[in-house]
C-alpha cells in the first residue's frame, strides 16, 4: 500500500523538525494540510512549530483548527490556553484550561495552568 501524499509531507516535516529545520517543517506541514484538510496531527504539529518559531498567532489559528476537528483533544485546549497566557489573553486561557479539564478531569497540567490564571 502506498503512503498518501499528506502522510508523506507529514513524515518529511517530522524529519525536518528532528534536524532543527523548522521553516522547512512548517512548509511540509502546510503541504500535508493542503493534501488533507482534516489531518489533525499536521495542524497540531504545525501549531507547535509556529510556537517554537515565535509565531503565536499562527500557532493559535492551527490549534483552534485542531479543536474544531477533534473537540475531545484536551491537550490541544491546554496548549491553546498556554498560548493565550503568553499573549496575555487570560480570560481565553482560563476557558481553554477549563475545557481541557471538562474533557479530562485528571489532566494535571491543565489544572496547574488554570490555577495560574485565577
Backbone atoms as SQL, in Angstrom:
CREATE TABLE atoms (id INTEGER PRIMARY KEY, chain TEXT, resi INTEGER, resn TEXT, atom TEXT, x REAL, y REAL, z REAL);
INSERT INTO atoms VALUES
  (1, 'A', 1, 'UNK', 'N', 0.843, -1.175, 0.000),
  (2, 'A', 1, 'UNK', 'CA', 0.000, 0.000, 0.000),
  (3, 'A', 1, 'UNK', 'C', 0.895, 1.248, 0.000),
  (4, 'A', 2, 'UNK', 'N', 0.578, 2.182, -0.862),
  (5, 'A', 2, 'UNK', 'CA', 1.392, 3.392, -0.923),
  (6, 'A', 2, 'UNK', 'C', 0.937, 4.394, 0.126),
  (7, 'A', 3, 'UNK', 'N', 1.880, 5.181, 0.552),
  (8, 'A', 3, 'UNK', 'CA', 1.591, 6.192, 1.566),
  (9, 'A', 3, 'UNK', 'C', 0.928, 7.391, 0.869),
  (10, 'A', 4, 'UNK', 'N', -0.027, 8.007, 1.537),
  (11, 'A', 4, 'UNK', 'CA', -0.707, 9.152, 0.940),
  (12, 'A', 4, 'UNK', 'C', 0.238, 10.339, 0.854),
  (13, 'A', 5, 'UNK', 'N', -0.091, 11.260, -0.040),
  (14, 'A', 5, 'UNK', 'CA', 0.719, 12.466, -0.183),
  (15, 'A', 5, 'UNK', 'C', 0.750, 13.239, 1.128),
  (16, 'A', 6, 'UNK', 'N', -0.399, 13.336, 1.790),
  (17, 'A', 6, 'UNK', 'CA', -0.461, 14.067, 3.056),
  (18, 'A', 6, 'UNK', 'C', 0.473, 13.432, 4.084),
  (19, 'A', 7, 'UNK', 'N', 0.433, 12.114, 4.186),
  (20, 'A', 7, 'UNK', 'CA', 1.288, 11.416, 5.145),
  (21, 'A', 7, 'UNK', 'C', 2.754, 11.589, 4.787),
  (22, 'A', 8, 'UNK', 'N', 3.065, 11.575, 3.507),
  (23, 'A', 8, 'UNK', 'CA', 4.465, 11.753, 3.088),
  (24, 'A', 8, 'UNK', 'C', 4.975, 13.141, 3.476),
  (25, 'A', 9, 'UNK', 'N', 4.160, 14.158, 3.235),
  (26, 'A', 9, 'UNK', 'CA', 4.557, 15.519, 3.627),
  (27, 'A', 9, 'UNK', 'C', 4.717, 15.610, 5.145),
  (28, 'A', 10, 'UNK', 'N', 3.808, 14.959, 5.863),
  (29, 'A', 10, 'UNK', 'CA', 3.878, 14.945, 7.328),
  (30, 'A', 10, 'UNK', 'C', 5.175, 14.291, 7.794),
  (31, 'A', 11, 'UNK', 'N', 5.503, 13.152, 7.213),
  (32, 'A', 11, 'UNK', 'CA', 6.743, 12.449, 7.568),
  (33, 'A', 11, 'UNK', 'C', 7.966, 13.311, 7.253),
  (34, 'A', 12, 'UNK', 'N', 7.930, 13.974, 6.092),
  (35, 'A', 12, 'UNK', 'CA', 9.028, 14.869, 5.730),
  (36, 'A', 12, 'UNK', 'C', 9.173, 15.976, 6.771),
  (37, 'A', 13, 'UNK', 'N', 8.042, 16.553, 7.182),
  (38, 'A', 13, 'UNK', 'CA', 8.059, 17.642, 8.155),
  (39, 'A', 13, 'UNK', 'C', 8.661, 17.186, 9.474),
  (40, 'A', 14, 'UNK', 'N', 8.279, 15.999, 9.922),
  (41, 'A', 14, 'UNK', 'CA', 8.844, 15.486, 11.167),
  (42, 'A', 14, 'UNK', 'C', 10.358, 15.310, 11.052),
  (43, 'A', 15, 'UNK', 'N', 10.812, 14.864, 9.897),
  (44, 'A', 15, 'UNK', 'CA', 12.251, 14.729, 9.665),
  (45, 'A', 15, 'UNK', 'C', 12.947, 16.078, 9.711),
  (46, 'A', 16, 'UNK', 'N', 12.342, 17.075, 9.084),
  (47, 'A', 16, 'UNK', 'CA', 12.915, 18.420, 9.132),
  (48, 'A', 16, 'UNK', 'C', 13.001, 18.914, 10.574),
  (49, 'A', 17, 'UNK', 'N', 11.931, 18.699, 11.325),
  (50, 'A', 17, 'UNK', 'CA', 11.908, 19.144, 12.717),
  (51, 'A', 17, 'UNK', 'C', 13.025, 18.493, 13.532),
  (52, 'A', 18, 'UNK', 'N', 13.206, 17.207, 13.344),
  (53, 'A', 18, 'UNK', 'CA', 14.249, 16.489, 14.090),
  (54, 'A', 18, 'UNK', 'C', 15.632, 17.043, 13.800),
  (55, 'A', 19, 'UNK', 'N', 15.780, 17.632, 12.611),
  (56, 'A', 19, 'UNK', 'CA', 17.065, 18.203, 12.218),
  (57, 'A', 19, 'UNK', 'C', 17.122, 19.711, 12.453),
  (58, 'A', 20, 'UNK', 'N', 16.139, 20.242, 13.160),
  (59, 'A', 20, 'UNK', 'CA', 16.144, 21.656, 13.503),
  (60, 'A', 20, 'UNK', 'C', 15.761, 22.589, 12.369),
  (61, 'A', 21, 'UNK', 'N', 15.197, 22.049, 11.329),
  (62, 'A', 21, 'UNK', 'CA', 14.817, 22.854, 10.163),
  (63, 'A', 21, 'UNK', 'C', 13.335, 23.210, 10.255),
  (64, 'A', 22, 'UNK', 'N', 13.037, 24.153, 11.133),
  (65, 'A', 22, 'UNK', 'CA', 11.634, 24.446, 11.450),
  (66, 'A', 22, 'UNK', 'C', 10.887, 25.111, 10.298),
  (67, 'A', 23, 'UNK', 'N', 11.530, 25.975, 9.546),
  (68, 'A', 23, 'UNK', 'CA', 10.825, 26.609, 8.419),
  (69, 'A', 23, 'UNK', 'C', 10.456, 25.571, 7.361),
  (70, 'A', 24, 'UNK', 'N', 11.346, 24.630, 7.121),
  (71, 'A', 24, 'UNK', 'CA', 11.060, 23.560, 6.171),
  (72, 'A', 24, 'UNK', 'C', 9.945, 22.663, 6.703),
  (73, 'A', 25, 'UNK', 'N', 9.979, 22.418, 8.017),
  (74, 'A', 25, 'UNK', 'CA', 8.923, 21.616, 8.632),
  (75, 'A', 25, 'UNK', 'C', 7.572, 22.307, 8.477),
  (76, 'A', 26, 'UNK', 'N', 7.539, 23.594, 8.736),
  (77, 'A', 26, 'UNK', 'CA', 6.297, 24.352, 8.587),
  (78, 'A', 26, 'UNK', 'C', 5.758, 24.228, 7.165),
  (79, 'A', 27, 'UNK', 'N', 6.634, 24.386, 6.190),
  (80, 'A', 27, 'UNK', 'CA', 6.212, 24.277, 4.788),
  (81, 'A', 27, 'UNK', 'C', 5.651, 22.883, 4.490),
  (82, 'A', 28, 'UNK', 'N', 6.281, 21.853, 5.033),
  (83, 'A', 28, 'UNK', 'CA', 5.803, 20.488, 4.769),
  (84, 'A', 28, 'UNK', 'C', 4.501, 20.184, 5.501),
  (85, 'A', 29, 'UNK', 'N', 4.340, 20.696, 6.728),
  (86, 'A', 29, 'UNK', 'CA', 3.056, 20.520, 7.410),
  (87, 'A', 29, 'UNK', 'C', 1.944, 21.204, 6.627),
  (88, 'A', 30, 'UNK', 'N', 2.224, 22.375, 6.081),
  (89, 'A', 30, 'UNK', 'CA', 1.226, 23.075, 5.269),
  (90, 'A', 30, 'UNK', 'C', 0.854, 22.249, 4.038),
  (91, 'A', 31, 'UNK', 'N', 1.846, 21.617, 3.417),
  (92, 'A', 31, 'UNK', 'CA', 1.580, 20.771, 2.251),
  (93, 'A', 31, 'UNK', 'C', 0.731, 19.565, 2.648),
  (94, 'A', 32, 'UNK', 'N', 0.995, 19.014, 3.824),
  (95, 'A', 32, 'UNK', 'CA', 0.192, 17.881, 4.303),
  (96, 'A', 32, 'UNK', 'C', -1.261, 18.311, 4.472),
  (97, 'A', 33, 'UNK', 'N', -1.462, 19.503, 5.010),
  (98, 'A', 33, 'UNK', 'CA', -2.818, 20.016, 5.222),
  (99, 'A', 33, 'UNK', 'C', -3.489, 20.323, 3.885),
  (100, 'A', 34, 'UNK', 'N', -2.725, 20.839, 2.923),
  (101, 'A', 34, 'UNK', 'CA', -3.282, 21.079, 1.591),
  (102, 'A', 34, 'UNK', 'C', -3.764, 19.767, 0.973),
  (103, 'A', 35, 'UNK', 'N', -3.029, 18.695, 1.211),
  (104, 'A', 35, 'UNK', 'CA', -3.388, 17.390, 0.660),
  (105, 'A', 35, 'UNK', 'C', -4.549, 16.744, 1.413),
  (106, 'A', 36, 'UNK', 'N', -4.692, 17.072, 2.705),
  (107, 'A', 36, 'UNK', 'CA', -5.772, 16.513, 3.521),
  (108, 'A', 36, 'UNK', 'C', -6.155, 17.547, 4.580),
  (109, 'A', 37, 'UNK', 'N', -7.221, 18.273, 4.305),
  (110, 'A', 37, 'UNK', 'CA', -7.646, 19.378, 5.172),
  (111, 'A', 37, 'UNK', 'C', -8.157, 18.910, 6.534),
  (112, 'A', 38, 'UNK', 'N', -8.261, 17.604, 6.745),
  (113, 'A', 38, 'UNK', 'CA', -8.731, 17.083, 8.029),
  (114, 'A', 38, 'UNK', 'C', -7.613, 16.376, 8.807),
  (115, 'A', 39, 'UNK', 'N', -6.378, 16.607, 8.435),
  (116, 'A', 39, 'UNK', 'CA', -5.214, 15.937, 9.026),
  (117, 'A', 39, 'UNK', 'C', -4.878, 16.613, 10.357),
  (118, 'A', 40, 'UNK', 'N', -5.509, 16.152, 11.419),
  (119, 'A', 40, 'UNK', 'CA', -5.404, 16.777, 12.738),
  (120, 'A', 40, 'UNK', 'C', -3.954, 16.841, 13.207),
  (121, 'A', 41, 'UNK', 'N', -3.217, 15.777, 13.071),
  (122, 'A', 41, 'UNK', 'CA', -1.827, 15.760, 13.546),
  (123, 'A', 41, 'UNK', 'C', -0.964, 16.796, 12.833),
  (124, 'A', 42, 'UNK', 'N', -1.252, 17.046, 11.562),
  (125, 'A', 42, 'UNK', 'CA', -0.488, 18.054, 10.827),
  (126, 'A', 42, 'UNK', 'C', -0.783, 19.451, 11.376),
  (127, 'A', 43, 'UNK', 'N', -2.047, 19.737, 11.667),
  (128, 'A', 43, 'UNK', 'CA', -2.393, 21.030, 12.268),
  (129, 'A', 43, 'UNK', 'C', -1.726, 21.174, 13.636),
  (130, 'A', 44, 'UNK', 'N', -1.767, 20.103, 14.412),
  (131, 'A', 44, 'UNK', 'CA', -1.202, 20.147, 15.764),
  (132, 'A', 44, 'UNK', 'C', 0.301, 20.411, 15.716),
  (133, 'A', 45, 'UNK', 'N', 0.994, 19.640, 14.895),
  (134, 'A', 45, 'UNK', 'CA', 2.445, 19.806, 14.806),
  (135, 'A', 45, 'UNK', 'C', 2.818, 21.145, 14.183),
  (136, 'A', 46, 'UNK', 'N', 1.996, 21.619, 13.235),
  (137, 'A', 46, 'UNK', 'CA', 2.234, 22.935, 12.641),
  (138, 'A', 46, 'UNK', 'C', 2.116, 24.008, 13.720),
  (139, 'A', 47, 'UNK', 'N', 1.125, 23.888, 14.573),
  (140, 'A', 47, 'UNK', 'CA', 0.954, 24.847, 15.666),
  (141, 'A', 47, 'UNK', 'C', 2.177, 24.840, 16.575),
  (142, 'A', 48, 'UNK', 'N', 2.668, 23.663, 16.912),
  (143, 'A', 48, 'UNK', 'CA', 3.850, 23.574, 17.775),
  (144, 'A', 48, 'UNK', 'C', 5.085, 24.172, 17.103),
  (145, 'A', 49, 'UNK', 'N', 5.214, 23.947, 15.803),
  (146, 'A', 49, 'UNK', 'CA', 6.353, 24.523, 15.076),
  (147, 'A', 49, 'UNK', 'C', 6.250, 26.051, 15.041),
  (148, 'A', 50, 'UNK', 'N', 5.044, 26.551, 14.840),
  (149, 'A', 50, 'UNK', 'CA', 4.861, 28.006, 14.889),
  (150, 'A', 50, 'UNK', 'C', 5.209, 28.546, 16.273),
  (151, 'A', 51, 'UNK', 'N', 4.815, 27.822, 17.293),
  (152, 'A', 51, 'UNK', 'CA', 5.141, 28.254, 18.655),
  (153, 'A', 51, 'UNK', 'C', 6.656, 28.308, 18.854),
  (154, 'A', 52, 'UNK', 'N', 7.345, 27.302, 18.369),
  (155, 'A', 52, 'UNK', 'CA', 8.805, 27.247, 18.507),
  (156, 'A', 52, 'UNK', 'C', 9.490, 28.370, 17.740),
  (157, 'A', 53, 'UNK', 'N', 8.851, 28.866, 16.688),
  (158, 'A', 53, 'UNK', 'CA', 9.452, 29.931, 15.883),
  (159, 'A', 53, 'UNK', 'C', 8.881, 31.304, 16.245),
  (160, 'A', 54, 'UNK', 'N', 8.301, 31.384, 17.452),
  (161, 'A', 54, 'UNK', 'CA', 7.800, 32.660, 17.979),
  (162, 'A', 54, 'UNK', 'C', 6.714, 33.277, 17.093),
  (163, 'A', 55, 'UNK', 'N', 5.796, 32.446, 16.622),
  (164, 'A', 55, 'UNK', 'CA', 4.674, 32.910, 15.817),
  (165, 'A', 55, 'UNK', 'C', 3.374, 32.477, 16.497),
  (166, 'A', 56, 'UNK', 'N', 3.064, 33.101, 17.644),
  (167, 'A', 56, 'UNK', 'CA', 1.933, 32.637, 18.447),
  (168, 'A', 56, 'UNK', 'C', 0.578, 32.766, 17.769),
  (169, 'A', 57, 'UNK', 'N', 0.385, 33.784, 16.958),
  (170, 'A', 57, 'UNK', 'CA', -0.924, 33.951, 16.300),
  (171, 'A', 57, 'UNK', 'C', -1.195, 32.768, 15.371),
  (172, 'A', 58, 'UNK', 'N', -0.195, 32.401, 14.572),
  (173, 'A', 58, 'UNK', 'CA', -0.360, 31.258, 13.675),
  (174, 'A', 58, 'UNK', 'C', -0.523, 29.964, 14.461),
  (175, 'A', 59, 'UNK', 'N', 0.180, 29.854, 15.580),
  (176, 'A', 59, 'UNK', 'CA', 0.040, 28.672, 16.432),
  (177, 'A', 59, 'UNK', 'C', -1.395, 28.564, 16.944),
  (178, 'A', 60, 'UNK', 'N', -1.946, 29.673, 17.387),
  (179, 'A', 60, 'UNK', 'CA', -3.323, 29.676, 17.897),
  (180, 'A', 60, 'UNK', 'C', -4.310, 29.298, 16.805),
  (181, 'A', 61, 'UNK', 'N', -4.145, 29.855, 15.624),
  (182, 'A', 61, 'UNK', 'CA', -5.044, 29.536, 14.499),
  (183, 'A', 61, 'UNK', 'C', -5.073, 28.034, 14.248),
  (184, 'A', 62, 'UNK', 'N', -3.897, 27.411, 14.257),
  (185, 'A', 62, 'UNK', 'CA', -3.831, 25.979, 13.966),
  (186, 'A', 62, 'UNK', 'C', -4.335, 25.123, 15.117),
  (187, 'A', 63, 'UNK', 'N', -4.098, 25.545, 16.345),
  (188, 'A', 63, 'UNK', 'CA', -4.650, 24.790, 17.484),
  (189, 'A', 63, 'UNK', 'C', -6.173, 24.910, 17.523),
  (190, 'A', 64, 'UNK', 'N', -6.705, 26.061, 17.147),
  (191, 'A', 64, 'UNK', 'CA', -8.165, 26.202, 17.075),
  (192, 'A', 64, 'UNK', 'C', -8.735, 25.238, 16.034),
  (193, 'A', 65, 'UNK', 'N', -8.013, 25.055, 14.940),
  (194, 'A', 65, 'UNK', 'CA', -8.455, 24.107, 13.918),
  (195, 'A', 65, 'UNK', 'C', -8.435, 22.683, 14.485),
  (196, 'A', 66, 'UNK', 'N', -7.428, 22.363, 15.276),
  (197, 'A', 66, 'UNK', 'CA', -7.373, 21.043, 15.920),
  (198, 'A', 66, 'UNK', 'C', -8.615, 20.851, 16.788),
  (199, 'A', 67, 'UNK', 'N', -8.969, 21.877, 17.575),
  (200, 'A', 67, 'UNK', 'CA', -10.118, 21.741, 18.475),
  (201, 'A', 67, 'UNK', 'C', -11.430, 21.656, 17.703),
  (202, 'A', 68, 'UNK', 'N', -11.488, 22.239, 16.507),
  (203, 'A', 68, 'UNK', 'CA', -12.680, 22.096, 15.656),
  (204, 'A', 68, 'UNK', 'C', -12.783, 20.672, 15.122),
  (205, 'A', 69, 'UNK', 'N', -11.656, 20.139, 14.651),
  (206, 'A', 69, 'UNK', 'CA', -11.645, 18.804, 14.057),
  (207, 'A', 69, 'UNK', 'C', -11.736, 17.701, 15.100),
  (208, 'A', 70, 'UNK', 'N', -11.186, 17.954, 16.280),
  (209, 'A', 70, 'UNK', 'CA', -11.192, 16.961, 17.358),
  (210, 'A', 70, 'UNK', 'C', -11.526, 17.658, 18.674),
  (211, 'A', 71, 'UNK', 'N', -12.807, 17.935, 18.905),
  (212, 'A', 71, 'UNK', 'CA', -13.199, 18.676, 20.106),
  (213, 'A', 71, 'UNK', 'C', -12.955, 17.923, 21.410),
  (214, 'A', 72, 'UNK', 'N', -12.519, 16.693, 21.342),
  (215, 'A', 72, 'UNK', 'CA', -12.220, 15.918, 22.534),
  (216, 'A', 72, 'UNK', 'C', -10.742, 15.871, 22.872),
  (217, 'A', 73, 'UNK', 'N', -9.937, 16.701, 22.234),
  (218, 'A', 73, 'UNK', 'CA', -8.488, 16.702, 22.454),
  (219, 'A', 73, 'UNK', 'C', -8.140, 17.679, 23.573),
  (220, 'A', 74, 'UNK', 'N', -8.044, 17.166, 24.790),
  (221, 'A', 74, 'UNK', 'CA', -7.751, 18.004, 25.951),
  (222, 'A', 74, 'UNK', 'C', -6.398, 18.685, 25.823),
  (223, 'A', 75, 'UNK', 'N', -5.426, 18.000, 25.259),
  (224, 'A', 75, 'UNK', 'CA', -4.091, 18.562, 25.099),
  (225, 'A', 75, 'UNK', 'C', -4.106, 19.803, 24.211),
  (226, 'A', 76, 'UNK', 'N', -4.904, 19.775, 23.155),
  (227, 'A', 76, 'UNK', 'CA', -4.987, 20.938, 22.266),
  (228, 'A', 76, 'UNK', 'C', -5.551, 22.140, 23.014),
  (229, 'A', 77, 'UNK', 'N', -6.576, 21.914, 23.827),
  (230, 'A', 77, 'UNK', 'CA', -7.140, 23.019, 24.599),
  (231, 'A', 77, 'UNK', 'C', -6.134, 23.540, 25.623),
  (232, 'A', 78, 'UNK', 'N', -5.400, 22.648, 26.265),
  (233, 'A', 78, 'UNK', 'CA', -4.386, 23.074, 27.222),
  (234, 'A', 78, 'UNK', 'C', -3.313, 23.908, 26.531),
  (235, 'A', 79, 'UNK', 'N', -2.812, 23.429, 25.404),
  (236, 'A', 79, 'UNK', 'CA', -1.769, 24.166, 24.684),
  (237, 'A', 79, 'UNK', 'C', -2.294, 25.500, 24.157),
  (238, 'A', 80, 'UNK', 'N', -3.545, 25.511, 23.735),
  (239, 'A', 80, 'UNK', 'CA', -4.160, 26.763, 23.305),
  (240, 'A', 80, 'UNK', 'C', -4.201, 27.749, 24.475),
  (241, 'A', 81, 'UNK', 'N', -4.527, 27.251, 25.644),
  (242, 'A', 81, 'UNK', 'CA', -4.527, 28.096, 26.834),
  (243, 'A', 81, 'UNK', 'C', -3.154, 28.647, 27.143),
  (244, 'A', 82, 'UNK', 'N', -2.137, 27.822, 27.005),
  (245, 'A', 82, 'UNK', 'CA', -0.760, 28.270, 27.259),
  (246, 'A', 82, 'UNK', 'C', -0.405, 29.424, 26.313),
  (247, 'A', 83, 'UNK', 'N', -0.786, 29.288, 25.064),
  (248, 'A', 83, 'UNK', 'CA', -0.513, 30.355, 24.100),
  (249, 'A', 83, 'UNK', 'C', -1.287, 31.620, 24.437),
  (250, 'A', 84, 'UNK', 'N', -2.525, 31.455, 24.882),
  (251, 'A', 84, 'UNK', 'CA', -3.320, 32.627, 25.277),
  (252, 'A', 84, 'UNK', 'C', -2.681, 33.343, 26.462),
  (253, 'A', 85, 'UNK', 'N', -2.152, 32.583, 27.418),
  (254, 'A', 85, 'UNK', 'CA', -1.449, 33.197, 28.548),
  (255, 'A', 85, 'UNK', 'C', -0.264, 34.004, 28.024),
  (256, 'A', 86, 'UNK', 'N', 0.493, 33.431, 27.110),
  (257, 'A', 86, 'UNK', 'CA', 1.669, 34.113, 26.560),
  (258, 'A', 86, 'UNK', 'C', 1.285, 35.419, 25.866),
  (259, 'A', 87, 'UNK', 'N', 0.061, 35.481, 25.350),
  (260, 'A', 87, 'UNK', 'CA', -0.406, 36.689, 24.672),
  (261, 'A', 87, 'UNK', 'C', -1.240, 37.563, 25.606),
  (262, 'A', 88, 'UNK', 'N', -1.221, 37.228, 26.892),
  (263, 'A', 88, 'UNK', 'CA', -1.936, 37.978, 27.928),
  (264, 'A', 88, 'UNK', 'C', -3.450, 38.002, 27.711),
  (265, 'A', 89, 'UNK', 'N', -3.978, 36.914, 27.154),
  (266, 'A', 89, 'UNK', 'CA', -5.419, 36.754, 26.981),
  (267, 'A', 89, 'UNK', 'C', -5.894, 35.775, 28.058),
  (268, 'A', 90, 'UNK', 'N', -5.915, 36.254, 29.284),
  (269, 'A', 90, 'UNK', 'CA', -6.131, 35.366, 30.425),
  (270, 'A', 90, 'UNK', 'C', -7.543, 34.796, 30.488),
  (271, 'A', 91, 'UNK', 'N', -8.557, 35.565, 30.079),
  (272, 'A', 91, 'UNK', 'CA', -9.918, 35.023, 30.073),
  (273, 'A', 91, 'UNK', 'C', -10.036, 33.873, 29.076),
  (274, 'A', 92, 'UNK', 'N', -9.443, 34.060, 27.898),
  (275, 'A', 92, 'UNK', 'CA', -9.456, 32.986, 26.893),
  (276, 'A', 92, 'UNK', 'C', -8.684, 31.778, 27.404),
  (277, 'A', 93, 'UNK', 'N', -7.545, 32.032, 28.038),
  (278, 'A', 93, 'UNK', 'CA', -6.732, 30.943, 28.576),
  (279, 'A', 93, 'UNK', 'C', -7.524, 30.149, 29.607),
  (280, 'A', 94, 'UNK', 'N', -8.184, 30.850, 30.494),
  (281, 'A', 94, 'UNK', 'CA', -8.971, 30.186, 31.534),
  (282, 'A', 94, 'UNK', 'C', -10.031, 29.279, 30.917),
  (283, 'A', 95, 'UNK', 'N', -10.718, 29.779, 29.899),
  (284, 'A', 95, 'UNK', 'CA', -11.738, 28.961, 29.220),
  (285, 'A', 95, 'UNK', 'C', -11.119, 27.710, 28.588),
  (286, 'A', 96, 'UNK', 'N', -9.943, 27.874, 28.011),
  (287, 'A', 96, 'UNK', 'CA', -9.268, 26.724, 27.388),
  (288, 'A', 96, 'UNK', 'C', -8.883, 25.675, 28.423),
  (289, 'A', 97, 'UNK', 'N', -8.318, 26.124, 29.546),
  (290, 'A', 97, 'UNK', 'CA', -7.929, 25.168, 30.593),
  (291, 'A', 97, 'UNK', 'C', -9.159, 24.479, 31.179),
  (292, 'A', 98, 'UNK', 'N', -10.232, 25.236, 31.357),
  (293, 'A', 98, 'UNK', 'CA', -11.475, 24.646, 31.871),
  (294, 'A', 98, 'UNK', 'C', -12.034, 23.621, 30.890),
  (295, 'A', 99, 'UNK', 'N', -11.942, 23.915, 29.599),
  (296, 'A', 99, 'UNK', 'CA', -12.411, 22.969, 28.584),
  (297, 'A', 99, 'UNK', 'C', -11.554, 21.699, 28.613),
  (298, 'A', 100, 'UNK', 'N', -10.252, 21.868, 28.733),
  (299, 'A', 100, 'UNK', 'CA', -9.367, 20.700, 28.811),
  (300, 'A', 100, 'UNK', 'C', -9.749, 19.829, 30.000),
  (301, 'A', 101, 'UNK', 'N', -10.041, 20.467, 31.133),
  (302, 'A', 101, 'UNK', 'CA', -10.419, 19.716, 32.333),
  (303, 'A', 101, 'UNK', 'C', -11.805, 19.100, 32.210),
  (304, 'A', 102, 'UNK', 'N', -12.687, 19.711, 31.441),
  (305, 'A', 102, 'UNK', 'CA', -14.008, 19.105, 31.241),
  (306, 'A', 102, 'UNK', 'C', -13.898, 17.834, 30.388),
  (307, 'A', 103, 'UNK', 'N', -12.871, 17.774, 29.567),
  (308, 'A', 103, 'UNK', 'CA', -12.620, 16.589, 28.737),
  (309, 'A', 103, 'UNK', 'C', -11.902, 15.521, 29.549),
  (310, 'A', 104, 'UNK', 'N', -10.907, 15.960, 30.312),
  (311, 'A', 104, 'UNK', 'CA', -10.093, 15.039, 31.114),
  (312, 'A', 104, 'UNK', 'C', -9.891, 15.655, 32.495),
  (313, 'A', 105, 'UNK', 'N', -10.721, 15.269, 33.423),
  (314, 'A', 105, 'UNK', 'CA', -10.685, 15.830, 34.764),
  (315, 'A', 105, 'UNK', 'C', -9.403, 15.565, 35.522),
  (316, 'A', 106, 'UNK', 'N', -8.599, 14.617, 35.069),
  (317, 'A', 106, 'UNK', 'CA', -7.337, 14.287, 35.728),
  (318, 'A', 106, 'UNK', 'C', -6.122, 14.937, 35.067),
  (319, 'A', 107, 'UNK', 'N', -6.359, 15.851, 34.139),
  (320, 'A', 107, 'UNK', 'CA', -5.271, 16.478, 33.372),
  (321, 'A', 107, 'UNK', 'C', -4.554, 17.494, 34.270),
  (322, 'A', 108, 'UNK', 'N', -3.477, 17.045, 34.885),
  (323, 'A', 108, 'UNK', 'CA', -2.794, 17.852, 35.891),
  (324, 'A', 108, 'UNK', 'C', -2.197, 19.130, 35.315),
  (325, 'A', 109, 'UNK', 'N', -1.611, 19.076, 34.124),
  (326, 'A', 109, 'UNK', 'CA', -1.041, 20.288, 33.532),
  (327, 'A', 109, 'UNK', 'C', -2.121, 21.358, 33.344),
  (328, 'A', 110, 'UNK', 'N', -3.284, 20.942, 32.864),
  (329, 'A', 110, 'UNK', 'CA', -4.376, 21.902, 32.673),
  (330, 'A', 110, 'UNK', 'C', -4.827, 22.458, 34.012),
  (331, 'A', 111, 'UNK', 'N', -4.890, 21.611, 35.019),
  (332, 'A', 111, 'UNK', 'CA', -5.279, 22.063, 36.364),
  (333, 'A', 111, 'UNK', 'C', -4.263, 23.072, 36.905),
  (334, 'A', 112, 'UNK', 'N', -2.982, 22.764, 36.756),
  (335, 'A', 112, 'UNK', 'CA', -1.925, 23.669, 37.215),
  (336, 'A', 112, 'UNK', 'C', -1.979, 25.000, 36.448),
  (337, 'A', 113, 'UNK', 'N', -2.175, 24.907, 35.140),
  (338, 'A', 113, 'UNK', 'CA', -2.244, 26.124, 34.325),
  (339, 'A', 113, 'UNK', 'C', -3.456, 26.973, 34.691),
  (340, 'A', 114, 'UNK', 'N', -4.585, 26.322, 34.952),
  (341, 'A', 114, 'UNK', 'CA', -5.778, 27.055, 35.336),
  (342, 'A', 114, 'UNK', 'C', -5.549, 27.815, 36.638),
  (343, 'A', 115, 'UNK', 'N', -4.913, 27.158, 37.583),
  (344, 'A', 115, 'UNK', 'CA', -4.645, 27.801, 38.887),
  (345, 'A', 115, 'UNK', 'C', -3.795, 29.062, 38.718),
  (346, 'A', 116, 'UNK', 'N', -2.921, 29.070, 37.740),
  (347, 'A', 116, 'UNK', 'CA', -2.076, 30.242, 37.498),
  (348, 'A', 116, 'UNK', 'C', -2.861, 31.421, 36.932),
  (349, 'A', 117, 'UNK', 'N', -4.034, 31.134, 36.340),
  (350, 'A', 117, 'UNK', 'CA', -4.844, 32.216, 35.756),
  (351, 'A', 117, 'UNK', 'C', -5.840, 32.789, 36.737),
  (352, 'A', 118, 'UNK', 'N', -6.007, 32.147, 37.887),
  (353, 'A', 118, 'UNK', 'CA', -7.001, 32.611, 38.855),
  (354, 'A', 118, 'UNK', 'C', -6.473, 33.689, 39.775);
